């Protein structure tokens, strides 16, 4: 087994990367260009570890290296020997796992993380690597007794649309109150001459305008220990130009101003509604565009023959009223013993 521990800031895109992404179904966030741009803007190093059997990739893990020096306003280096831990997570989107293995097994890959990934990263990071946090596990597995804490986290919402023929068909399946509410919203927005709604490839969107709108939403979430960094324009430029990214834009027809935006990342089995941002009403925004975006996402998925759409985490009860099923998610904390023979 060949193990490549890569730093997207400095390492060139591997020759096998496109084939690996296609086989593993890794979306736009895993584009090497996007990984590199994100890594340069991140507070912490973002190692990408690939497991190969000869020339064939058999697994990949994305993570963030977190140490005692990681702070809200500080960028930390790796520093071999420094005490810290790895947070295994998908780049960009928090509602998907940060790993893929060709032979993941019944536990979704947790055993492979413990048996293959931990030793590889111990060799890379040295004895300072003391813990690992694995997010977005599909079930509370505990492989070999080494998982010390398993905790349920936020559910992810998945809307299955294969049984619907149209947006109206989807609405018909909802509870009466929600159905009436959506119909009113769609009629109002679709008939409003002051709002232009358009679905376009991400490369046609203005990343500066998109960043500005997304930051309206980011300002609402400042109550956590490490606040997420704002969406940098350079990062969005790289992300939006990926071929599997589309955006739904809401423009003021009088001024051309972008009032709201949502992004959709394509995938044969499970596309993602990835971003949402909207200008506040007191600043010239419009009400209920969030719900309208869900309707546009349904229409887009049906038009492209997609069976489901992932609507991510947060506001689970609201998403359930839109017909989404809530899929339980778990996080597992894994201590890494100091002795190499136990790694």
C-alpha positions as CSV (number, residue, x, y, z in Angstrom):
1,X,0.0,0.0,0.0
2,X,1.4,3.4,-1.0
3,X,0.3,6.4,1.1
4,X,0.5,9.9,-0.2
5,X,0.0,12.7,2.5
6,X,-0.5,15.8,0.4
7,X,-0.7,19.5,1.2
8,X,-2.7,21.2,-1.5
9,X,-0.9,24.5,-0.8
10,X,2.4,23.1,-2.1
11,X,1.8,19.7,-3.8
12,X,0.7,19.6,-7.4
13,X,-2.5,17.8,-8.4
14,X,-1.7,14.1,-8.5
15,X,-2.0,12.4,-11.9
16,X,-4.6,10.1,-10.5
17,X,-6.8,12.8,-9.0
18,X,-9.5,13.1,-11.7
19,X,-9.9,9.3,-11.8
20,X,-10.1,9.2,-8.0
21,X,-12.8,11.9,-7.9
22,X,-14.9,10.2,-10.5
23,X,-14.7,6.8,-8.8
24,X,-15.4,8.2,-5.3
25,X,-18.1,10.6,-6.5
26,X,-16.3,13.6,-4.9
27,X,-18.0,16.9,-5.8
28,X,-16.7,20.3,-6.7
29,X,-15.2,20.9,-3.2
30,X,-12.7,18.2,-3.9
31,X,-11.4,19.8,-7.1
32,X,-7.6,20.2,-6.5
33,X,-7.8,23.9,-7.6
34,X,-10.5,24.4,-4.9
35,X,-8.6,22.4,-2.3
36,X,-5.5,24.5,-2.8
37,X,-7.4,27.8,-2.7
38,X,-9.2,26.8,0.5
39,X,-6.0,25.5,2.2
40,X,-4.2,28.8,1.6
41,X,-7.1,30.6,3.3
42,X,-7.6,28.2,6.2
43,X,-6.7,28.7,9.8
44,X,-5.2,25.3,10.0
45,X,-3.3,22.9,7.7
46,X,-5.6,20.7,5.5
47,X,-3.8,17.4,4.7
48,X,-5.3,15.2,2.0
49,X,-4.2,11.6,2.4
50,X,-4.5,9.1,-0.4
51,X,-4.1,5.3,-0.2
52,X,-3.0,3.5,-3.4
53,X,-2.6,-0.1,-4.3
54,X,0.0,0.3,-7.0
55,X,-1.4,3.0,-9.3
56,X,-5.0,2.5,-8.2
57,X,-6.3,4.8,-5.5
58,X,-8.2,2.9,-2.9
59,X,-9.1,5.6,-0.4
60,X,-8.8,9.3,0.4
61,X,-9.3,11.3,3.6
62,X,-9.6,15.0,4.1
63,X,-8.9,16.6,7.5
64,X,-7.9,19.7,9.4
65,X,-4.9,19.7,11.9
66,X,-6.0,21.5,15.1
67,X,-3.6,22.4,17.9
68,X,-3.7,24.5,21.1
69,X,-2.6,27.4,18.9
70,X,-5.8,27.3,16.8
71,X,-7.8,30.5,17.6
72,X,-10.5,32.5,16.0
73,X,-8.0,35.1,14.7
74,X,-4.8,33.0,14.3
75,X,-3.5,30.8,11.5
76,X,-1.5,27.8,12.8
77,X,1.2,25.7,11.1
78,X,1.7,22.0,11.4
79,X,4.9,21.9,13.5
80,X,5.9,18.2,13.8
81,X,5.8,17.2,17.5
82,X,3.3,19.9,18.4
83,X,0.3,18.4,20.4
84,X,-2.9,18.4,18.4
85,X,-5.5,16.3,16.7
86,X,-7.1,15.8,13.3
87,X,-10.7,16.7,12.5
88,X,-11.7,14.4,9.7
89,X,-14.2,16.3,7.6
90,X,-15.2,17.0,4.0
91,X,-13.7,20.2,2.5
92,X,-16.2,23.0,2.3
93,X,-19.5,21.2,3.0
94,X,-20.1,20.0,6.6
95,X,-23.0,17.5,5.8
96,X,-20.9,14.8,4.1
97,X,-18.1,12.5,5.3
98,X,-14.5,13.5,4.7
99,X,-13.4,10.1,3.5
100,X,-13.9,7.5,0.9
101,X,-12.6,3.9,0.8
102,X,-13.2,1.4,-2.0
103,X,-13.7,-1.3,0.7
104,X,-15.4,0.8,3.3
105,X,-17.2,-2.1,5.0
106,X,-20.3,-2.3,7.1
107,X,-19.2,0.6,9.4
108,X,-18.9,3.1,6.5
109,X,-15.1,3.2,6.7
110,X,-14.5,3.9,10.4
111,X,-12.4,0.7,10.8
112,X,-10.3,1.7,7.8
113,X,-9.7,5.1,9.4
114,X,-8.5,3.5,12.6
115,X,-6.4,0.7,11.0
116,X,-4.9,2.6,8.0
117,X,-5.3,6.3,8.4
118,X,-4.3,6.8,12.0
119,X,-0.9,5.0,11.6
120,X,-0.2,6.9,8.4
121,X,-0.8,10.3,10.1
122,X,1.1,9.3,13.2
123,X,4.1,8.7,11.0
124,X,3.5,12.0,9.3
125,X,2.8,14.2,12.3
126,X,4.8,12.5,15.0
127,X,4.0,11.8,18.6
128,X,2.1,15.1,19.0
129,X,-0.8,13.5,17.1
130,X,-3.0,12.6,20.1
131,X,-6.6,12.5,18.9
132,X,-9.0,12.3,16.0
133,X,-12.5,13.5,15.6
134,X,-14.5,11.9,12.8
135,X,-17.6,13.7,11.7
136,X,-20.7,12.6,9.7
137,X,-20.7,8.9,10.6
138,X,-23.9,7.3,9.5
139,X,-24.3,5.2,12.6
140,X,-22.8,5.0,16.1
141,X,-20.2,2.4,15.4
142,X,-17.3,1.6,17.8
143,X,-14.6,-0.4,16.0
144,X,-12.4,-2.5,18.3
145,X,-13.3,-0.5,21.4
146,X,-11.0,2.4,20.4
147,X,-13.7,5.0,20.0
148,X,-14.1,6.7,23.4
149,X,-17.0,8.9,22.6
150,X,-19.8,8.7,20.1
151,X,-22.2,11.5,20.0
152,X,-25.2,12.2,17.8
153,X,-24.9,15.5,15.9
154,X,-27.3,17.4,13.6
155,X,-29.3,15.2,11.2
156,X,-28.9,15.9,7.5
157,X,-32.0,16.4,5.4
158,X,-32.5,14.5,2.1
159,X,-35.4,15.2,-0.2
160,X,-36.2,12.2,-2.4
161,X,-37.7,13.5,-5.6
162,X,-37.7,10.5,-8.0
163,X,-41.4,9.9,-7.4
164,X,-42.4,13.4,-8.5
165,X,-43.1,14.5,-12.0
166,X,-42.9,18.3,-11.3
167,X,-42.6,21.0,-8.7
168,X,-46.3,21.0,-8.4
169,X,-46.4,17.3,-7.9
170,X,-43.9,17.7,-5.0
171,X,-46.0,20.3,-3.4
172,X,-49.1,18.1,-3.6
173,X,-47.3,15.6,-1.3
174,X,-46.9,18.1,1.5
175,X,-49.2,19.0,4.4
176,X,-52.0,21.3,3.5
177,X,-50.7,24.4,5.4
178,X,-47.2,24.1,3.9
179,X,-48.6,23.4,0.4
180,X,-50.7,26.5,0.5
181,X,-47.8,28.6,1.9
182,X,-45.5,27.4,-0.9
183,X,-48.0,28.0,-3.6
184,X,-48.5,31.6,-2.5
185,X,-44.7,32.1,-2.3
186,X,-44.1,30.7,-5.8
187,X,-47.0,32.7,-7.3
188,X,-45.7,35.9,-5.7
189,X,-42.1,35.6,-6.7
190,X,-42.8,34.3,-10.2
191,X,-45.2,37.1,-10.9
192,X,-43.1,39.9,-9.4
193,X,-41.5,42.0,-12.2
194,X,-39.0,43.5,-9.7
195,X,-37.3,40.2,-9.2
196,X,-35.4,38.2,-11.9
197,X,-34.8,34.5,-11.1
198,X,-32.2,32.7,-13.1
199,X,-30.5,29.3,-13.0
200,X,-27.0,29.5,-14.5
201,X,-23.7,27.6,-14.5
202,X,-21.6,28.7,-11.6
203,X,-19.0,30.2,-13.9
204,X,-21.5,32.8,-15.0
205,X,-22.0,34.1,-11.5
206,X,-20.1,37.1,-10.2
207,X,-18.0,35.8,-7.3
208,X,-17.7,39.2,-5.7
209,X,-21.5,39.7,-5.6
210,X,-22.0,36.1,-4.4
211,X,-19.4,36.6,-1.6
212,X,-21.2,39.8,-0.5
213,X,-24.6,38.1,-0.3
214,X,-23.2,35.0,1.5
215,X,-21.7,37.2,4.2
216,X,-25.1,38.5,5.2
217,X,-25.9,34.9,6.4
218,X,-22.4,34.5,8.0
219,X,-23.0,37.5,10.2
220,X,-25.9,35.7,11.9
221,X,-23.7,32.9,13.2
222,X,-21.2,34.5,15.6
223,X,-22.0,32.5,18.8
224,X,-19.5,29.6,18.4
225,X,-15.9,29.3,19.7
226,X,-14.3,29.4,16.3
227,X,-16.3,31.4,13.9
228,X,-16.2,30.3,10.3
229,X,-14.1,32.5,8.1
230,X,-16.0,34.5,5.5
231,X,-16.2,33.3,1.9
232,X,-13.1,34.7,0.2
233,X,-13.6,35.9,-3.4
234,X,-10.7,33.9,-4.7
235,X,-12.0,30.7,-3.2
236,X,-15.5,31.3,-4.6
237,X,-14.0,32.1,-8.0
238,X,-12.3,28.7,-8.1
239,X,-15.4,26.9,-6.7
240,X,-18.0,28.4,-8.9
241,X,-16.1,27.7,-12.1
242,X,-16.2,23.9,-11.5
243,X,-18.3,22.2,-14.2
244,X,-20.7,20.5,-11.7
245,X,-21.7,23.8,-10.0
246,X,-24.9,25.7,-10.8
247,X,-26.4,28.7,-9.0
248,X,-29.9,30.1,-8.6
249,X,-29.7,33.9,-8.6
250,X,-32.3,36.5,-7.5
251,X,-31.7,40.0,-8.9
252,X,-33.4,43.3,-8.5
253,X,-34.5,44.1,-12.1
254,X,-34.2,47.8,-11.5
255,X,-30.7,47.9,-10.2
256,X,-29.3,44.5,-11.2
257,X,-28.3,43.9,-7.5
258,X,-28.0,40.3,-6.4
259,X,-30.5,39.9,-3.6
260,X,-30.1,36.2,-2.9
261,X,-28.2,33.2,-4.2
262,X,-28.2,29.4,-3.7
263,X,-25.8,26.9,-5.2
264,X,-26.4,23.4,-6.4
265,X,-23.5,20.8,-6.8
266,X,-24.4,18.1,-9.2
267,X,-23.9,14.4,-8.5
268,X,-25.5,11.3,-10.2
269,X,-27.1,10.0,-6.9
270,X,-27.2,12.9,-4.4
271,X,-26.7,16.5,-5.5
272,X,-26.2,19.1,-2.8
273,X,-27.9,22.4,-2.1
274,X,-24.6,23.8,-1.0
275,X,-24.9,27.6,-0.3
276,X,-27.6,30.0,0.6
277,X,-27.4,33.7,1.2
278,X,-29.9,36.6,1.1
279,X,-29.9,40.3,1.7
280,X,-32.0,41.3,4.8
281,X,-35.4,42.8,4.1
282,X,-34.4,46.1,5.9
283,X,-31.5,46.3,3.4
284,X,-33.6,45.9,0.3
285,X,-34.1,42.1,0.3
286,X,-37.3,40.2,-0.4
287,X,-39.1,37.7,1.9
288,X,-39.5,34.0,1.4
289,X,-36.8,33.5,-1.3
290,X,-35.3,30.7,0.8
291,X,-38.5,28.6,0.2
292,X,-38.5,29.6,-3.5
293,X,-35.0,28.2,-3.8
294,X,-36.1,24.8,-2.5
295,X,-38.7,24.8,-5.3
296,X,-36.0,25.7,-7.9
297,X,-33.8,22.9,-6.5
298,X,-36.6,20.4,-6.9
299,X,-37.2,21.5,-10.5
300,X,-33.5,21.3,-11.3
301,X,-33.2,17.8,-9.8
302,X,-36.2,16.5,-11.8
303,X,-35.0,18.1,-15.0
304,X,-31.6,16.4,-14.6
305,X,-33.0,13.0,-13.6
306,X,-31.6,13.1,-10.0
307,X,-33.3,10.9,-7.5
308,X,-32.6,13.0,-4.4
309,X,-31.2,16.3,-3.2
310,X,-29.2,16.8,0.0
311,X,-30.4,19.9,1.9
312,X,-27.7,19.7,4.5
313,X,-27.8,20.4,8.3
314,X,-29.7,22.9,10.3
315,X,-33.5,23.8,10.6
316,X,-34.3,20.1,10.4
317,X,-38.0,20.5,11.5
318,X,-38.6,23.1,8.7
319,X,-36.9,20.9,6.1
320,X,-39.1,18.0,7.2
321,X,-42.2,20.0,6.5
322,X,-40.8,20.3,2.9
323,X,-40.8,16.5,2.6
324,X,-37.2,15.8,3.5
325,X,-36.3,12.7,5.5
326,X,-33.9,13.3,8.3
327,X,-30.8,11.1,8.4
328,X,-29.1,10.7,11.8
329,X,-25.4,11.6,12.0
330,X,-22.8,10.9,14.6
331,X,-19.3,12.1,15.5
332,X,-16.7,9.8,17.1
333,X,-13.7,10.9,19.2
334,X,-10.7,8.6,18.9
335,X,-7.6,8.9,21.2
336,X,-4.3,8.2,19.6
337,X,-2.0,6.4,22.1
338,X,1.5,7.8,22.6
339,X,3.3,4.5,21.8
340,X,3.8,3.9,18.0
341,X,3.1,0.2,18.5
342,X,-0.5,1.1,19.4
343,X,-1.0,3.5,16.5
